[in-house]
């Protein structure tokens, strides 16, 4: 099962006081999420994520803001509707958010790893487990 994860920034959890339209997903990581129809303006997919640790389900939106193809300026992928989840878990800057896809059960999973609970081993991904890193995201095997 492949996983993608990133350390949360102040911007991700809304501490910068600016409006943000969701967590930025690098284009090279869009493969992890459902495919979207780029012939449509700003296509999106609702994804139900299971938080097994807290026994809850969360509905996030995966959106390709592609209005650059339609005369606008934006061309980026975002994961939106995450505010309630992040507030529920009292996410903090430096915590790790981890997304995984269980192909056997055909479901997405989300996990918040507290910064203070990270062991030395968690902080340093084993060299053989990291597939690649993009910006502040990493793909884990």
C-alpha positions in Angstrom: 0.0 0.0 0.0 1.5 3.3 -1.1 1.1 6.4 1.2 1.6 10.0 0.7 2.3 12.3 3.6 3.4 15.8 4.5 4.2 17.8 7.6 1.5 20.3 8.2 2.4 24.0 7.8 0.8 27.0 9.4 -1.0 27.6 6.2 -2.4 24.1 6.0 -4.1 24.4 9.4 -5.3 28.0 8.9 -3.0 29.9 11.3 -1.8 32.4 8.7 -5.2 34.2 8.7 -5.5 34.0 5.0 -8.1 32.3 2.9 -6.8 29.1 1.4 -8.8 26.9 -1.0 -7.5 23.6 0.4 -4.2 21.8 0.7 -2.0 22.1 -2.4 -1.3 18.7 -4.0 1.7 18.7 -6.3 0.8 17.7 -9.9 3.1 14.8 -9.8 1.1 13.4 -6.9 -2.3 13.7 -8.6 -2.0 10.0 -9.6 -2.8 9.0 -6.0 -6.4 10.5 -6.2 -9.2 9.6 -8.6 -8.7 10.8 -12.2 -10.6 14.0 -13.2 -12.0 15.2 -16.5 -9.8 18.1 -17.6 -12.3 18.9 -20.4 -14.5 20.3 -17.6 -13.7 23.5 -15.8 -12.4 22.9 -12.3 -13.4 19.2 -12.1 -13.7 17.6 -8.7 -14.2 14.3 -7.0 -15.6 13.7 -3.5 -13.5 11.2 -1.6 -14.6 9.4 1.6 -11.5 9.0 3.8 -11.7 6.5 6.7 -9.9 7.6 9.9 -9.6 4.1 11.5 -7.8 5.5 14.6 -10.8 7.7 15.5 -13.5 5.5 13.9 -14.8 8.3 11.7 -15.4 9.0 8.0 -14.5 12.3 6.3 -15.6 13.6 2.9 -12.9 15.7 1.2 -12.9 17.1 -2.3 -10.1 16.6 -4.7 -10.2 19.5 -7.2 -8.2 20.4 -10.3 -8.4 24.2 -10.5 -7.7 24.3 -14.2 -9.4 27.6 -15.2 -6.1 28.5 -17.0 -7.4 26.2 -19.8 -10.6 28.4 -19.8 -9.0 31.9 -19.9 -8.2 32.1 -16.1 -4.9 31.9 -14.3 -5.1 28.9 -11.9 -3.7 25.5 -12.7 -3.3 23.5 -9.5 -4.6 20.5 -7.6 -6.1 21.0 -4.1 -7.7 18.8 -1.4 -10.5 20.8 0.2 -13.2 20.5 2.9 -10.5 19.4 5.4 -11.1 22.1 8.0 -13.5 20.2 10.1 -11.2 17.2 10.2 -8.1 19.2 11.2 -10.1 21.1 13.9 -11.7 17.9 15.2 -8.2 16.4 15.8 -6.7 19.7 16.9 -4.0 19.4 14.3 -0.9 21.5 14.9 1.9 22.8 12.8 4.5 20.1 12.3 2.0 17.2 12.7 2.1 14.7 9.8 -1.0 14.1 7.7 -0.8 10.7 5.9 -3.1 9.5 3.1 -3.2 6.0 1.9 -5.2 3.9 -0.5 -6.2 0.3 0.3 -6.6 -1.3 -3.1 -7.8 -4.6 -1.6 -10.8 -2.9 0.1 -11.0 0.0 -2.4 -10.9 2.7 0.2 -8.9 5.8 1.1 -7.5 6.2 4.6 -6.3 9.3 6.5 -4.2 9.5 9.6 -2.8 12.4 11.7 0.5 11.6 13.4 1.2 14.0 16.2 4.6 15.7 16.1 5.2 14.9 19.8 4.5 11.2 19.2 7.0 10.9 16.4 9.8 8.6 17.2 13.2 9.1 15.7 12.4 6.3 13.3 9.1 8.0 12.2 10.9 11.3 11.6 13.5 9.7 9.4 11.8 7.6 6.7 13.8 4.4 6.0 15.7 4.9 2.8 14.2 1.8 1.2 10.6 2.9 2.0 10.7 6.4 0.5 9.9 6.2 -3.2 10.4 9.8 -3.9 9.8 13.3 -2.4 8.0 16.2 -4.0 8.2 19.6 -2.3 7.2 19.0 1.3 5.3 15.7 0.4 6.8 12.2 0.3 5.5 9.0 -1.2 6.0 6.0 1.0 6.0 2.3 0.0 
